[in-house]
Amino acid sequence: MAQGFGAGGGGRGLFILVAGCALLTGVLVIVLGLVNREPTAEEMIEAFRDEGLEVGEVRAVERSEDRSLIPKTYEEQMSFTIPSSGERSGGRVEGNVLVQIDGDVPEDQADRYGEVLQET
């Protein structure tokens, strides 16, 4: 005998349905949060590589060793070299996302890093 959602125990099915929808909504919110978040510095470095841009040596930069004039509001910072532009040439990526490329990198090459940033 089929039971409805009225008296007689059918309300339990409604509770399970509501709980299931709430759980599904929570999962959806988490997934949307992951999709709509800003890329990390490491993800930006990988995006540069994936697009065929030159990325040499990469290292994390601690706040205590950061001597730039940029406000220290970032969560993380990574520097990378661009060997074809010189031994000390390169850039850095900060979480929430700032990409800074050295002035000795040719402008057209530096612009390509900015394009990848916009696409990511």
N, C-alpha and C positions, 0 to 999 in steps of 0.2 A: 504494500500500500504506500503510495507516494505521500510525503508530508510537505506542507507548504511552509511559509515563513512565519506563520502565526503561532499560536500556542501549541504545545505538544512537542517541543524540541526543535522545531524548524529554525528558531532564532540562532541556534548554534552554527548552522550553515551560513547564515548572513554574517556572523562574527568572523568566521574563517575567510569569507569572501572579502570583507572589509580589511582584515589583517593582511591578507594576501595582496590587495591593492596598495595598502600603505607600504608594505615591504617592496613591492615593485616600484612604487614612486620613489622610495629612498634609493634604490639601486639606480634608477634613472637619473636622479639628482647627482649622485656620485659620478656616474658616467659623463654627464654633461659638464660637471666640474673638471673632469680630467681632459675633456675635449676642448674646453674654453679657457684653459689656463695658459699663462705665459710660459714660453720655453725656458728651460734652465740654460745656464752658460754652457754646460757640457752638450746639451742638445743642439745649441747653435753651432758649436764647433763641428759636431757631426753633420749638421745640415750643410756647412761650408764644404766639408769633405765630400758629401753625397753629391753636391753640385759641381764637383771637380775643381774647387778652389784650392789653392795651395795652403796647406796647414802643416807646418813643421812640428817642432817640439812644443808640447802643451804642458802647462803646469798651473796648479792652483796658486792664487796669490792671497796671502793673509792680509787682513786690514793693517796690521802693524808694519808691514813692509810696503804698503801702497803709498807712494810719494806724490800721487797726482793731485791736482787741484779740484778734481771732481768730488762732490759731496759723498761721504761714505754711507749712503743709504741702501746700498746693495746687500743682497743676501749672500752672494757668492761672486767670485771673480776668477777668471782664468785668462792667462796670457798665452799667446801662440806666436811662433815665428813664421815669417814668410821668406824662406832662404833665398829665393831668386832676387829679392830686393835688397839683399845685404845681410851681413852676419847679425846685426843688432836690430833688424827691421822686423816688424810684426804688428800685432794688435792685441786687443784684450776684449773680453766679453764679460759683462756683468749681468747677474740675474736681474730680471724685470726691466728690460733688456737694453743694454747700451753696448754698441760695438764701436770701438775706437781703433782706427788704423793709423799707423805712423805716417807722417808727412812725406817720407822718402819713397813710399809705395806709389807707383804711377796712378794718376787719378782714375783712369778707366778701370784699372784693376781694383782699386779701392771701392769704386762705385758698385762693382759686382757683389762685393760683400754686403753692401747696403741693400741691394736688390734681394739677395737671399734672406736677409733679415725681414724685409717687408713680406716676402712670400711665406715665411714660417709662422 
